[in-house]
Amino acid sequence: MKKFIENHPAAAAVMLMFITLFPLMALRDFTPANELRYLNITDEALAGGHFFAFTSQGEPYADKPPLYFWLMMLLKTIFGGHSMPALSMLSFIPAAVMMTVMDRWAVSASGTTGRPGFLTRFASSLMLGTSALFLGTSVFLRMDMLMCMFIVLALHSFYKLYTGQGNRKVQGILLPVYIFLALFTKGPVGLLVPPVSIIVFLVREGKVRDIGKYLGWKTWGILVLLCALWFVGVRLDGGREYLENLLFHQTLDRAVDAFHHKEPFWYYAVAIWYVLAPYSILLVLAFFSEFTRGISDSGNFRERSMRRLSVSVTACTFIMLSAFSSKLSIYLLPIFPFMVYMLPLLSGKFRWRAWHTLSLMIPASVFVVAGAGGIAVLVTRCVPALEAYGFAWSPYVFVALSLLAAGGILGMILVLKSRSWQLPVISLAVSVLAAAAVVSAVIPQANDYIGYRNVCRTAAEMASGSPEETVYVTLSVFRPDNMDVYLHEDIIDFGKDTGSYLDAGLGSHVLIVKTSAVSDDSGLHDRLQGLNPVQVGEYSLYLMPGHQEPQP
């Protein structure tokens, strides 16, 4: 194993992540916020034979380009259903590709002298893989990781062109193709980040006249051709209104005056500290250290170019995203690989200072407090709200918290002893992955609070036992519309409007209601009095008889 890590450090980090995260991928339920909606969109696309214009609950859904949905449609066709492990690979494989590409890129840039050792490369890969948002996006179903992979590949192709590596004709074609695929995966951010970063980099290098060399007629011609083919497909499949929605409402309107996720300009200045955790202090301070030095001239041409390109990507992407009206912390994902891999390029070029020690001691101490504090809370049962989650007292949870605390303690010892960042980072990263692997054992019990699979399975069993035709009704349920993925029929949702439900005079139905809503509303409590509910997570399920009279 040691020899394998020494020869293939990035691959070893990817394998460690896969082994520790796969149980979580295999056991968890789909979340109702986005994942169930994506499944529903996929189902409707396959049922309607649509490949460019999508719908969600029968309504046009022009929010996202088609590539990710095509991959989901392909996987459903292959597996005959929605396989969580298979769908998770749409996030994990791009993460693995980025870790591998960035590692090889850093090695290539360093040349024959000053090449990072296997420990630095292993630590860098784990730092990228276990930074909070990157780790979460490696597991959950979102387009961002796939888009980020194409952004990295596009900028790597530009770097090869700029430094004269590889086949120039091939890289000249790959650059616009990767940019298009980034756009085709998630939207305008994928189109903007590579060209803007390239322009900023070339301006910084004093090579403004070379912009057309990399972003000239050939590059834009390929992009325009590919976009034209896409837009023709959209026009034929969804019509003019859908195309206008895709081109204008989902781009300009979101950027200027967002109708979703509107946040102030300083939003990312706060978000950066928790999305890069537990390495945010080290990485942010290392970035500003390099930035304020004027992006130093040390190192050979390739290394200097990679370092300066990384600074350009990070700075201009952060500023550009901050200027947009619509903001989510996950939109920062494209800067992660470049912030992380500035560190191995700078290693050996700075003296270890007190702030380096503090930047690792602080997160390590947080690990200790979180692990030990979590155990203390569970043992003393001092947080009544946790009582509803019986699985929290599983031995696996105690072991996971102990691993976090142990990783923090070891990390503190290593940073004081070694006065370097590699071993402490490995300690924190491995403890996070080990804790994730152990705690995945309680996921089957936690699924009642994660998704709706068990709720819908129970509701279907209750409906099948009714002598009458039964429909499904939801009340005070979070985003229930996509339950039809499991129930295979539409539900009647009353939102939080208890009064409308009581006045509806529905026939036989299964009522799915948040348990707390029953006790909070006297009219609903009286209507359900004497009925025996089935409890699934935080929801109560009632089989309601037909011919009910409306509430007087």
Beta strands, then each sheet from edge to edge (+ up, - down):
strand 1: 54-56
strand 2: 59-61
strand 3: 471-475
strand 4: 492-493
strand 5: 509-514
strand 6: 534-536
strand 7: 539-544
sheet 1: 1+ 2-
sheet 2: 4+ 3+ 5+ 7- 6+
end
